[in-house]
Amino acid sequence: MCNLRKASSVLQKLFVCGTLKYGQPSHSILANNANGYAKYWCRATTAEKLPLVIATRYNIPFLLNKPGIGFYVTGEIYEVDDKMLNVLDDLEDCQDIYTREMLDMNIGVGEGTVPCWVYLLQKYPEKLLKLEYLSSYENNEKHPYVIRNQRHHKYPPNEDLSYTATA
């Protein structure tokens, strides 16, 4: 169940469903106070089905902006300030790779929905829709996430979306 206290007007809700979740490789960015304010609010699921896939040679989870396809995706809602949103916009290459949009998230049976910012991949090769859809992301040995400072500059993620892994 979510904490339904009234949030400060300077705080906004952010839904994360990939590497920013607690226990995942990029969560330290949310946990670092130097990046701004972020406080866990509750678990949630998307109010509509969306495809969550793992793609590129870096095994990046992408939430594709294709409503009605995929699963109701499980993630976490955080209350964040503008400073944190700006840091995350930079991390998520907002506008180049992702766009940040407001979507409703289900916060529990009988609790209703809450509008939250979420990072969506807008422009992507159609072949990403043929990948396995996930209802929840967890970094794993089958598709180990490659953190940003270990990526090869020769293959930026926005140019690597057409990458096909070989068995």
Phi, psi and omega in degrees: 000144183273153171281110186266024179295156180290122180281150175300147183295340179277347179265145178234157180270137179230127177263126176239140183223012182232232187288350178276349180296157178303133179086357181257165191303331183254008182299332182302335178294317177291328184280346184274110182299336179294339179275351184124191183263133173212128178226131177302136180247310177184168170281154181202169172229154177299145180284343174227160180292138176218146177278121173253120183229162173251126184216173183072166179294349180264001179055053180272131174283131179236131171264111185276140178278079180216073183303144177093353179243146178096220184233168166286118189268132179269138178202204183229145175255134175239147168270126184226156176263176182297324179299315179295318178301320179295318177298316181291324175302318177295314179301316184275009181048050183304133183088323178278317180246301182256164163238149177260121182231159178267123176227154175281139177238137175283129181250006176143157180301126180079354182266340179088203182238159179227130175289133182222150169289144177211145178268123181239143174273116184271311184253121183204154176294142180304333182297340176296333178287351177265355178284166177295131177272141180246149173264345180203144180257136170219129176299138183211171182291331180294319179228072183290127179293136177258115182293155190307316184286357177252006180274153179274126182300340181292338184235073177297142185307321181292340176261357186253007183295339179270359181302137176240123178291143176255143184286000000 
